[in-house]
């Protein structure tokens, strides 16, 4: 795990953002629709009467971002990553010709990779026989293919890595990209997380399993599908999307006159080592990872202006995070603004924290923190200021973003405006 004495390293800044979401592929529009508490969830297309809710990137058109040849050889999760990468590079003012092919790292996070393609391939085999199975199935499914496709698109030959730490994958991918720059192995990093689980024409085994496993509870109201930190929360709803970033060493960014959107000051990760799907109910390891991220950032709890929580809307997951937040921020807990975006759009796996990080970066620059949609009655154990209904203006010193995943994967990151 990380933590300990802060050391002098290459300072890492954010210069580009990209998004693929149920709200579209423009980062400012994405943020504005979150700020308006717009609920992206809709009835499950294959089971509209089931009471299950999902949110999908309905407006995403891969042909807007890549050639037909690339589309034919990529699954949805890779396409999302490539579209988000294109946006982030454009905002950073970088083209492929500007990237040093050896000194540019790629680090991607994904929980599911091409699981959708595997399920579809099996469905086609069973319904149409061997000849119906896609010829390129192998290259559709591998989780590293999002990173690999970006490398091929821009002819990059530096570090090219994929992180699969469940729902902590977004923060872990960005954190590991930060480490590449801090270690002097790269000047620029393309990073983020992606999940492309929607748009299937058959019943998904994983979708059915989320109900059987008790991860979600059918209901007739999209505002009750996922209610982070609500006393009546009943589970998650499915989502897909990607959050992408261009990171640079400050020296590299300033040398070319790039606009700095934020600074990654601290990152930490550790393991619960408790249970395959449930967090340690004490929240002690989630508390540790938050403290370690703060320690690396050189800030204390009173200097954190707000927290983008993991906040899944599950009874056990939320309770552990509530207890961790109450403990870490005890000296100022009543004044700590906290939010979770899963009430807006559900849970996009490893992309959740990357999409949170996009929102946190924009909100930090606007001097506010987004609200927690769908939540009405905060859990009695909540001691912090759970932001509801509308964005809350804040004086930003530093923002903290949490990500906790199956297997006890814990990650946290601290950003500052500059």
C-alpha positions as CSV (number, residue, x, y, z in Angstrom):
1,X,0.0,0.0,0.0
2,X,1.0,3.6,-0.4
3,X,1.6,6.2,2.2
4,X,4.4,7.4,4.4
5,X,6.6,10.4,4.1
6,X,6.0,12.6,1.1
7,X,8.9,12.6,-1.4
8,X,10.0,15.0,-4.1
9,X,8.6,13.7,-7.5
10,X,7.7,15.0,-10.9
11,X,4.5,17.0,-10.4
12,X,1.7,15.6,-12.5
13,X,-1.0,17.8,-14.0
14,X,-4.2,17.2,-16.0
15,X,-4.4,19.0,-19.3
16,X,-7.1,17.1,-21.1
17,X,-10.5,15.5,-20.3
18,X,-12.7,13.2,-22.3
19,X,-16.1,11.5,-21.7
20,X,-18.4,9.0,-23.1
21,X,-21.6,8.8,-21.0
22,X,-25.4,8.4,-21.1
23,X,-25.3,12.3,-21.3
24,X,-23.2,12.4,-24.4
25,X,-19.6,13.0,-25.4
26,X,-19.0,16.6,-24.4
27,X,-17.5,17.1,-20.9
28,X,-19.2,20.4,-20.2
29,X,-22.6,19.1,-21.2
30,X,-22.0,15.9,-19.2
31,X,-21.3,18.1,-16.1
32,X,-24.3,20.4,-16.7
33,X,-26.7,17.5,-16.9
34,X,-25.3,16.1,-13.7
35,X,-25.7,19.5,-12.1
36,X,-29.4,19.5,-13.1
37,X,-29.9,16.1,-11.4
38,X,-31.0,14.6,-14.7
39,X,-31.6,10.9,-14.3
40,X,-30.2,8.9,-17.2
41,X,-31.7,5.5,-16.1
42,X,-34.3,3.8,-18.2
43,X,-36.1,0.5,-18.1
44,X,-34.0,-2.5,-19.1
45,X,-34.5,-2.7,-23.0
46,X,-34.8,-6.5,-23.0
47,X,-37.0,-6.7,-19.9
48,X,-39.0,-3.4,-19.8
49,X,-41.5,-4.8,-17.3
50,X,-39.0,-6.3,-15.0
51,X,-38.5,-3.2,-12.8
52,X,-34.8,-3.2,-13.6
53,X,-33.1,0.1,-14.7
54,X,-30.0,0.8,-16.8
55,X,-28.3,3.7,-18.5
56,X,-26.6,3.3,-21.8
57,X,-24.7,5.6,-24.2
58,X,-27.5,5.7,-26.7
59,X,-26.1,8.6,-28.7
60,X,-22.6,7.2,-29.1
61,X,-21.7,6.8,-32.8
62,X,-18.3,5.0,-33.2
63,X,-18.1,6.2,-36.8
64,X,-17.7,9.8,-35.5
65,X,-14.4,8.7,-33.9
66,X,-12.8,6.0,-35.9
67,X,-12.7,4.1,-39.2
68,X,-15.0,1.3,-40.3
69,X,-12.0,-1.1,-40.1
70,X,-11.3,-0.2,-36.5
71,X,-15.0,-0.4,-35.6
72,X,-15.1,-3.9,-37.1
73,X,-12.2,-5.0,-34.9
74,X,-13.2,-3.4,-31.6
75,X,-15.7,-4.0,-28.8
76,X,-17.7,-1.1,-27.4
77,X,-15.4,-0.6,-24.4
78,X,-12.4,0.0,-26.7
79,X,-14.4,2.3,-28.9
80,X,-15.4,4.4,-25.8
81,X,-11.8,4.7,-24.8
82,X,-10.7,5.8,-28.2
83,X,-13.4,8.5,-28.4
84,X,-12.6,9.8,-24.9
85,X,-8.9,9.8,-25.8
86,X,-9.5,11.9,-28.9
87,X,-11.5,14.4,-26.8
88,X,-8.8,14.6,-24.1
89,X,-6.0,15.1,-26.6
90,X,-7.9,17.8,-28.4
91,X,-8.5,19.7,-25.1
92,X,-4.8,19.3,-24.2
93,X,-3.9,20.8,-27.6
94,X,-2.0,17.6,-28.7
95,X,-2.0,15.6,-31.9
96,X,-0.4,12.3,-32.6
97,X,2.5,14.1,-34.1
98,X,3.1,16.0,-30.8
99,X,3.4,12.8,-28.8
100,X,6.8,11.3,-28.2
101,X,6.2,7.7,-29.2
102,X,8.6,6.4,-26.4
103,X,7.9,9.0,-23.7
104,X,4.0,8.7,-23.8
105,X,2.5,6.1,-21.5
106,X,-1.0,4.5,-21.8
107,X,-2.7,3.1,-18.7
108,X,-6.3,2.0,-18.9
109,X,-8.7,0.6,-16.4
110,X,-11.6,-1.8,-17.1
111,X,-13.6,-4.3,-15.0
112,X,-15.3,-6.2,-17.8
113,X,-13.2,-5.6,-20.9
114,X,-14.9,-7.5,-23.7
115,X,-17.3,-9.5,-21.6
116,X,-20.1,-8.2,-23.7
117,X,-18.4,-9.7,-26.8
118,X,-17.9,-13.0,-25.1
119,X,-21.6,-13.3,-24.2
120,X,-22.7,-12.2,-27.6
121,X,-20.3,-14.8,-29.2
122,X,-21.8,-17.5,-27.1
123,X,-25.3,-16.4,-27.9
124,X,-24.5,-16.5,-31.6
125,X,-22.9,-19.9,-31.4
126,X,-25.9,-21.3,-29.7
127,X,-28.4,-19.7,-32.0
128,X,-26.6,-19.7,-35.3
129,X,-23.8,-22.3,-35.1
130,X,-20.1,-22.0,-35.5
131,X,-20.3,-19.9,-38.6
132,X,-22.2,-17.2,-36.8
133,X,-19.3,-16.6,-34.3
134,X,-17.5,-13.3,-35.1
135,X,-14.2,-14.0,-36.8
136,X,-12.5,-11.3,-34.7
137,X,-13.9,-12.5,-31.4
138,X,-10.4,-13.0,-29.9
139,X,-9.3,-9.4,-30.4
140,X,-12.7,-8.0,-29.3
141,X,-12.5,-9.6,-25.8
142,X,-9.1,-9.0,-24.3
143,X,-9.2,-6.3,-21.6
144,X,-5.9,-4.8,-22.8
145,X,-7.4,-3.9,-26.2
146,X,-8.5,-0.4,-25.3
147,X,-5.0,0.5,-24.5
148,X,-3.6,-1.4,-27.4
149,X,-6.0,0.3,-29.9
150,X,-4.9,3.8,-28.6
151,X,-1.3,2.8,-29.0
152,X,-1.9,1.7,-32.6
153,X,-4.0,4.8,-33.4
154,X,-1.2,7.1,-32.4
155,X,1.9,4.9,-33.0
156,X,2.9,4.9,-29.4
157,X,5.6,2.5,-28.2
158,X,6.0,3.5,-24.5
159,X,4.5,1.8,-21.5
160,X,1.1,0.3,-22.4
161,X,-0.8,-1.1,-19.4
162,X,-4.2,-2.3,-18.3
163,X,-5.5,-2.3,-14.7
164,X,-8.3,-4.6,-13.7
165,X,-9.1,-3.8,-10.0
166,X,-12.8,-4.0,-10.3
167,X,-14.6,-0.7,-9.5
168,X,-11.4,0.9,-8.2
169,X,-9.9,0.6,-11.7
170,X,-10.5,4.2,-12.8
171,X,-8.5,5.7,-9.9
172,X,-6.0,3.0,-10.0
173,X,-5.4,3.5,-13.8
174,X,-4.9,7.2,-13.4
175,X,-2.8,6.6,-10.3
176,X,-0.5,4.2,-12.1
177,X,-0.2,6.7,-15.0
178,X,0.9,9.3,-12.4
179,X,3.5,6.9,-11.2
180,X,4.9,6.5,-14.7
181,X,5.5,10.2,-14.9
182,X,6.7,10.5,-11.3
183,X,9.3,7.8,-12.0
184,X,10.6,9.7,-15.0
185,X,9.4,6.9,-17.5
186,X,7.1,9.2,-19.4
187,X,6.4,12.9,-20.0
188,X,2.8,12.4,-21.0
189,X,0.2,9.7,-20.1
190,X,-3.1,8.9,-21.8
191,X,-5.2,7.2,-19.1
192,X,-8.7,6.6,-17.8
193,X,-11.2,3.7,-17.6
194,X,-13.9,2.3,-19.8
195,X,-16.8,-0.1,-19.7
196,X,-19.1,-0.9,-22.7
197,X,-21.7,-3.3,-21.4
198,X,-24.9,-2.0,-23.2
199,X,-26.5,-2.5,-26.5
200,X,-27.1,-6.3,-26.4
201,X,-29.8,-8.1,-28.3
202,X,-30.1,-11.0,-25.9
203,X,-30.4,-11.7,-22.2
204,X,-27.0,-11.2,-20.5
205,X,-26.0,-13.8,-17.9
206,X,-24.3,-11.1,-15.9
207,X,-27.3,-8.8,-16.0
208,X,-29.5,-11.7,-14.7
209,X,-26.9,-12.5,-12.1
210,X,-27.0,-9.0,-10.6
211,X,-30.6,-9.6,-9.7
212,X,-30.0,-13.1,-8.4
213,X,-27.0,-12.1,-6.4
214,X,-29.0,-9.3,-4.7
215,X,-27.0,-6.4,-6.1
216,X,-30.2,-4.7,-7.3
217,X,-33.9,-4.7,-6.5
218,X,-36.7,-4.2,-9.0
219,X,-38.8,-1.1,-8.6
220,X,-41.1,1.1,-10.8
221,X,-39.3,4.5,-10.2
222,X,-36.0,5.4,-11.7
223,X,-35.3,7.7,-8.8
224,X,-35.3,4.6,-6.5
225,X,-33.1,2.5,-8.7
226,X,-29.9,3.7,-7.1
227,X,-29.9,5.9,-3.9
228,X,-26.4,6.4,-2.6
229,X,-26.3,6.9,1.2
230,X,-30.1,6.8,1.5
231,X,-31.6,4.9,4.4
232,X,-33.9,3.1,2.0
233,X,-31.2,2.2,-0.6
234,X,-31.6,-1.2,-2.2
235,X,-28.7,-1.7,-4.6
236,X,-27.2,-0.6,-7.9
237,X,-28.3,0.0,-11.5
238,X,-26.2,-0.8,-14.5
239,X,-24.4,1.8,-16.6
240,X,-21.6,2.1,-19.2
241,X,-19.2,4.8,-20.2
242,X,-15.6,6.1,-20.1
243,X,-13.6,8.9,-18.5
244,X,-10.3,9.8,-20.1
245,X,-7.4,12.1,-19.3
246,X,-4.2,13.5,-20.6
247,X,-1.6,13.8,-17.8
248,X,1.7,15.5,-18.1
249,X,4.7,16.4,-16.0
250,X,4.3,20.1,-15.0
251,X,7.6,20.8,-16.7
252,X,6.4,19.3,-20.0
253,X,3.0,21.1,-19.8
254,X,4.4,24.5,-19.0
255,X,7.1,24.2,-21.7
256,X,4.4,24.0,-24.3
257,X,2.1,26.6,-22.7
258,X,-0.7,24.1,-21.9
259,X,-3.7,25.0,-19.7
260,X,-3.5,23.1,-16.5
261,X,-6.9,21.8,-15.4
262,X,-5.8,20.3,-12.1
263,X,-2.9,18.7,-10.3
264,X,-2.9,15.1,-9.0
265,X,-1.3,15.6,-5.6
266,X,-1.9,12.3,-3.9
267,X,-2.9,8.7,-4.8
268,X,-3.1,5.6,-2.6
269,X,-4.4,2.0,-2.9
270,X,-4.7,-0.9,-0.5
271,X,-6.7,-4.1,0.1
272,X,-9.5,-5.0,2.5
273,X,-8.5,-8.7,2.4
274,X,-12.0,-9.4,3.9
275,X,-14.6,-10.8,1.4
276,X,-15.0,-11.2,-2.4
277,X,-17.9,-8.8,-2.7
278,X,-18.5,-7.1,0.7
279,X,-16.3,-4.4,2.3
280,X,-15.0,-4.7,5.8
281,X,-18.0,-3.2,7.7
282,X,-15.8,-1.2,9.9
283,X,-14.5,0.8,6.9
284,X,-11.0,0.8,8.5
285,X,-9.2,0.1,5.2
286,X,-11.2,2.6,3.2
287,X,-10.2,5.1,5.9
288,X,-6.6,4.1,5.6
289,X,-6.5,4.6,1.9
290,X,-8.1,8.1,2.2
291,X,-5.5,9.1,4.8
292,X,-2.6,7.8,2.7
293,X,-3.8,9.7,-0.3
294,X,-4.0,12.9,1.8
295,X,-0.5,12.2,3.3
296,X,1.1,11.9,-0.1
297,X,-0.7,15.1,-1.2
298,X,0.6,16.9,1.9
299,X,-2.9,17.9,3.1
300,X,-5.0,17.1,6.1
301,X,-8.7,16.4,6.4
302,X,-9.5,20.1,7.1
303,X,-8.0,21.0,3.7
304,X,-10.2,18.7,1.7
305,X,-13.0,20.9,0.2
306,X,-15.3,18.0,-0.8
307,X,-15.4,14.3,-1.5
308,X,-16.7,12.4,-4.6
309,X,-17.6,9.2,-2.8
310,X,-17.8,5.7,-4.3
311,X,-21.4,5.6,-3.0
312,X,-22.8,2.5,-4.7
313,X,-26.3,2.7,-3.1
314,X,-25.8,-0.8,-1.7
315,X,-26.6,-1.4,2.0
316,X,-23.2,-2.8,3.0
317,X,-21.0,-0.8,0.6
318,X,-22.4,2.6,1.6
319,X,-22.3,1.8,5.3
320,X,-18.5,1.0,5.2
321,X,-17.8,4.2,3.3
322,X,-20.0,6.3,5.7
323,X,-18.0,5.0,8.7
324,X,-14.7,5.6,6.9
325,X,-15.7,9.2,6.0
326,X,-17.0,9.8,9.6
327,X,-13.7,8.6,11.0
328,X,-11.2,10.3,8.6
329,X,-13.0,13.7,8.7
330,X,-14.1,13.5,12.4
331,X,-12.7,17.0,13.3
332,X,-14.9,18.7,10.7
333,X,-17.4,16.1,9.6
334,X,-20.5,18.2,9.7
335,X,-19.1,20.7,7.2
336,X,-17.6,18.2,4.8
337,X,-19.5,18.2,1.4
338,X,-19.9,14.7,0.0
339,X,-21.6,13.4,-3.2
340,X,-22.0,10.3,-5.3
341,X,-23.0,10.4,-9.0
342,X,-24.4,6.8,-9.2
343,X,-27.9,8.1,-8.4
344,X,-27.8,10.0,-11.7
345,X,-26.8,7.1,-13.9
346,X,-26.1,3.9,-12.1
347,X,-22.7,2.1,-11.7
348,X,-20.4,1.9,-14.7
349,X,-17.8,-0.4,-13.1
350,X,-14.3,0.8,-13.2
351,X,-15.3,3.8,-15.2
352,X,-17.3,5.2,-12.3
353,X,-14.3,6.8,-10.6
354,X,-12.8,8.0,-13.9
355,X,-16.2,9.7,-14.7
356,X,-16.2,11.1,-11.1
357,X,-12.7,12.4,-11.7
358,X,-13.9,14.2,-14.9
359,X,-16.7,15.8,-12.9
360,X,-14.6,16.7,-9.9
361,X,-12.0,18.4,-12.2
362,X,-14.7,20.6,-13.9
363,X,-16.5,21.3,-10.6
364,X,-13.2,22.2,-8.9
365,X,-12.7,24.9,-11.6
366,X,-16.2,26.1,-11.2
367,X,-16.0,26.3,-7.4
368,X,-18.7,23.8,-6.6
369,X,-19.5,20.1,-5.9
370,X,-22.3,18.2,-7.7
371,X,-25.4,17.0,-5.9
372,X,-26.4,13.4,-5.1
373,X,-29.4,12.7,-7.3
374,X,-32.2,10.3,-6.1
375,X,-31.2,10.4,-2.5
376,X,-33.9,11.8,-0.2
377,X,-33.4,10.5,3.3
378,X,-29.8,10.2,4.3
379,X,-28.8,7.1,6.4
380,X,-28.9,7.9,10.1
381,X,-25.1,7.2,10.3
382,X,-24.3,10.0,7.9
383,X,-22.6,12.7,9.8
384,X,-21.2,14.6,6.8
385,X,-22.9,17.2,4.6
386,X,-24.5,15.0,1.9
387,X,-25.0,17.4,-1.0
388,X,-28.6,17.1,-2.4
389,X,-30.8,18.7,-5.0
390,X,-28.3,21.2,-6.5
391,X,-24.6,21.9,-6.7
392,X,-23.1,23.4,-3.6
393,X,-20.6,26.3,-3.9
394,X,-17.3,25.6,-2.2
395,X,-14.0,27.3,-1.7
396,X,-11.8,24.7,-3.3
397,X,-8.4,23.9,-1.8
398,X,-8.4,20.1,-2.6
399,X,-10.9,17.5,-3.8
400,X,-10.8,13.8,-2.9
401,X,-12.2,11.0,-5.1
402,X,-12.8,7.5,-3.7
403,X,-13.1,4.2,-5.5
404,X,-13.8,0.8,-3.9
405,X,-14.3,-2.5,-5.7
406,X,-15.0,-6.2,-5.4
407,X,-12.2,-8.1,-3.8
408,X,-11.6,-5.3,-1.3
409,X,-9.9,-3.0,-3.9
410,X,-9.5,0.4,-2.3
411,X,-8.2,3.5,-4.1
412,X,-8.3,7.3,-3.4
413,X,-6.9,10.4,-5.1
414,X,-6.5,14.0,-4.1
415,X,-6.7,16.8,-6.7
416,X,-5.9,20.5,-6.3
417,X,-6.7,23.4,-8.8
418,X,-3.0,24.1,-9.3
